[in-house]
Amino acid sequence: MVTCQSRPLSDLVIKPTWVSDEPRPELPTADHKAQLVEVEELGLQICRFRFQLEGEAVYRAGQYAILELAPKLRRCYSMSDLPGSPVVELIAKRYEGRPGSEQLFRLPVGSSINMELPYGDMWLREGLRPVVLIAGGTGVSPILALVRQLVESGDQRPVRVFYGATTQDQLVCWDELASLVDRLPSGRLHGALLTGGDSWVGTTGLVTDALTPYLEAMADSDIYLAGPPPMVNAVRVLLREHSVQFDRIHYDSFG
Ligand SMILES: Cc1cc2nc3c(=O)[nH]c(=O)nc-3n(C[C@H](O)[C@H](O)[C@H](O)COP(=O)(O)OP(=O)(O)OC[C@H]3O[C@@H](n4cnc5c(N)ncnc54)[C@H](O)[C@@H]3O)c2cc1C
């Protein structure tokens, strides 16, 4: 459920994820005209879209934009690159017959749409705790941005990255992620494929299977998590069972 676009039909319980007397370190959201300048095919029904804005895109790595793909058709997509340039990169999957992603994949190069950014709370917190980044499917998009930030800022914290997909051709940007993780002073990358081939050396199974051996050590980490709702929910349950504090888990659920 996209809560920011939902209308409640009955009473509901609201659970705030931020309660503090301090002002929230938000960046103001801005409206942009965004021109699609490049579409790069990355894997099975997954592409990287590059949009050119009229000025610099101001956001934090890990945040997302809302794209107005057609009148009343608004969908969220996370930036995969670092801020500070007028080009915004998004990685998206095509779901056949579903309105938002179909419309995004049908946009002709050269066409323009409205784009609002930034939104979201999944930006990197400072501190000394180890960092754990967990991506499922196109959840790799904000996780790539966070890894880029850790590399570019010379961050010294230990970092573990977990990335799961169904098949090898959906494990997009694996090599890109691996070479970034290699540049971290203390970085490890773990992959999980539901259907791994003979050449696959990572975990065969779900991303939760890849996490299992490391769960005990995670109670002390800051954790960032992005992907489809079943994966995000399963990981959150596991983390809670292993005493990771609620306020150390930052996530975007893509449904
Ligand atoms: C924070 C966030 C970040 C995301 N980042 C990415 C990303 O980087 N890459 C990526 O591929 N996907 C991402 N997504 C998912 C993306 O926004 C779309 O949900 C996805 O592309 C499927 O959209 P769809 O319209 O094709 O499918 P649908 O299943 O038709 O719609 C997707 C969601 O929108 C809801 N919805 C459908 N119609 C309406 C409507 N008229 N009004 C309001 N809500 C409606 C549905 O209930 C469903 O939850 C992200 C989602 C969120 C919430």
The ligand as an SDF file (V2000), in Angstrom:
LIG
                    3D

 53 58  0  0  0  0  0  0  0  0999 V2000
    9.1890    4.4950   -1.5650 C   0  0  0  0  0  0  0  0  0  0  0  0
    9.0880    3.6640   -2.8290 C   0  0  0  0  0  0  0  0  0  0  0  0
   10.1950    3.5560   -3.6490 C   0  0  0  0  0  0  0  0  0  0  0  0
   10.1160    2.7900   -4.8110 C   0  0  0  0  0  0  0  0  0  0  0  0
   11.2120    2.6680   -5.6070 N   0  0  0  0  0  0  0  0  0  0  0  0
   11.1470    1.8760   -6.7100 C   0  0  0  0  0  0  0  0  0  0  0  0
   12.3010    1.6880   -7.5480 C   0  0  0  0  0  0  0  0  0  0  0  0
   13.3840    2.2560   -7.2900 O   0  0  0  0  0  0  0  0  0  0  0  0
   12.1830    0.8690   -8.6170 N   0  0  0  0  0  0  0  0  0  0  0  0
   10.9920    0.2230   -8.9220 C   0  0  0  0  0  0  0  0  0  0  0  0
   10.9370   -0.5140   -9.9240 O   0  0  0  0  0  0  0  0  0  0  0  0
    9.8920    0.4070   -8.1580 N   0  0  0  0  0  0  0  0  0  0  0  0
    9.9320    1.2040   -7.0760 C   0  0  0  0  0  0  0  0  0  0  0  0
    8.8210    1.3730   -6.3110 N   0  0  0  0  0  0  0  0  0  0  0  0
    7.5460    0.7430   -6.7540 C   0  0  0  0  0  0  0  0  0  0  0  0
    6.8420    1.6550   -7.7770 C   0  0  0  0  0  0  0  0  0  0  0  0
    6.4540    2.8790   -7.1580 O   0  0  0  0  0  0  0  0  0  0  0  0
    5.5530    1.0210   -8.3260 C   0  0  0  0  0  0  0  0  0  0  0  0
    4.7730    0.5570   -7.2630 O   0  0  0  0  0  0  0  0  0  0  0  0
    5.8670   -0.1140   -9.2840 C   0  0  0  0  0  0  0  0  0  0  0  0
    6.5620    0.3980  -10.4160 O   0  0  0  0  0  0  0  0  0  0  0  0
    4.5780   -0.7970   -9.7300 C   0  0  0  0  0  0  0  0  0  0  0  0
    3.6500    0.1830  -10.1570 O   0  0  0  0  0  0  0  0  0  0  0  0
    2.4820   -0.2030  -11.1440 P   0  0  0  0  0  0  0  0  0  0  0  0
    1.5590    0.9440  -11.2860 O   0  0  0  0  0  0  0  0  0  0  0  0
    3.0800   -0.7810  -12.4070 O   0  0  0  0  0  0  0  0  0  0  0  0
    1.7830   -1.4180  -10.3640 O   0  0  0  0  0  0  0  0  0  0  0  0
    0.4300   -1.4380   -9.4160 P   0  0  0  0  0  0  0  0  0  0  0  0
    0.5020   -2.7100   -8.7490 O   0  0  0  0  0  0  0  0  0  0  0  0
   -0.7270   -1.2060  -10.3280 O   0  0  0  0  0  0  0  0  0  0  0  0
    0.5820   -0.2310   -8.4920 O   0  0  0  0  0  0  0  0  0  0  0  0
    1.6130   -0.1720   -7.5000 C   0  0  0  0  0  0  0  0  0  0  0  0
    1.0610    0.3590   -6.2030 C   0  0  0  0  0  0  0  0  0  0  0  0
    0.3040    1.5540   -6.3840 O   0  0  0  0  0  0  0  0  0  0  0  0
   -1.0050    1.3810   -5.8520 C   0  0  0  0  0  0  0  0  0  0  0  0
   -1.9550    2.0110   -6.7490 N   0  0  0  0  0  0  0  0  0  0  0  0
   -2.3960    1.5100   -7.9090 C   0  0  0  0  0  0  0  0  0  0  0  0
   -3.2540    2.3630   -8.4760 N   0  0  0  0  0  0  0  0  0  0  0  0
   -3.3390    3.4330   -7.6540 C   0  0  0  0  0  0  0  0  0  0  0  0
   -4.0230    4.6740   -7.6970 C   0  0  0  0  0  0  0  0  0  0  0  0
   -4.8500    4.9920   -8.6980 N   0  0  0  0  0  0  0  0  0  0  0  0
   -3.8600    5.5530   -6.6730 N   0  0  0  0  0  0  0  0  0  0  0  0
   -3.0490    5.2720   -5.6570 C   0  0  0  0  0  0  0  0  0  0  0  0
   -2.3460    4.1080   -5.5610 N   0  0  0  0  0  0  0  0  0  0  0  0
   -2.4950    3.2230   -6.5560 C   0  0  0  0  0  0  0  0  0  0  0  0
   -1.2330   -0.1130   -5.8050 C   0  0  0  0  0  0  0  0  0  0  0  0
   -2.1470   -0.4250   -4.7400 O   0  0  0  0  0  0  0  0  0  0  0  0
    0.1330   -0.6460   -5.5290 C   0  0  0  0  0  0  0  0  0  0  0  0
    0.4280   -0.6130   -4.1500 O   0  0  0  0  0  0  0  0  0  0  0  0
    8.8850    2.1260   -5.1590 C   0  0  0  0  0  0  0  0  0  0  0  0
    7.7780    2.2780   -4.3190 C   0  0  0  0  0  0  0  0  0  0  0  0
    7.8630    3.0230   -3.1710 C   0  0  0  0  0  0  0  0  0  0  0  0
    6.6340    3.1410   -2.3010 C   0  0  0  0  0  0  0  0  0  0  0  0
  1  2  1  0
  2  3  1  0
  2 52  2  0
  3  4  2  0
  4  5  1  0
  4 50  1  0
  5  6  2  0
  6  7  1  0
  6 13  1  0
  7  8  2  0
  7  9  1  0
  9 10  1  0
 10 11  2  0
 10 12  1  0
 12 13  2  0
 13 14  1  0
 14 15  1  0
 14 50  1  0
 15 16  1  0
 16 17  1  0
 16 18  1  0
 18 19  1  0
 18 20  1  0
 20 21  1  0
 20 22  1  0
 22 23  1  0
 23 24  1  0
 24 25  2  0
 24 26  1  0
 24 27  1  0
 27 28  1  0
 28 29  2  0
 28 30  1  0
 28 31  1  0
 31 32  1  0
 32 33  1  0
 33 34  1  0
 33 48  1  0
 34 35  1  0
 35 36  1  0
 35 46  1  0
 36 37  1  0
 36 45  1  0
 37 38  2  0
 38 39  1  0
 39 40  1  0
 39 45  2  0
 40 41  1  0
 40 42  2  0
 42 43  1  0
 43 44  2  0
 44 45  1  0
 46 47  1  0
 46 48  1  0
 48 49  1  0
 50 51  2  0
 51 52  1  0
 52 53  1  0
M  END
$$$$
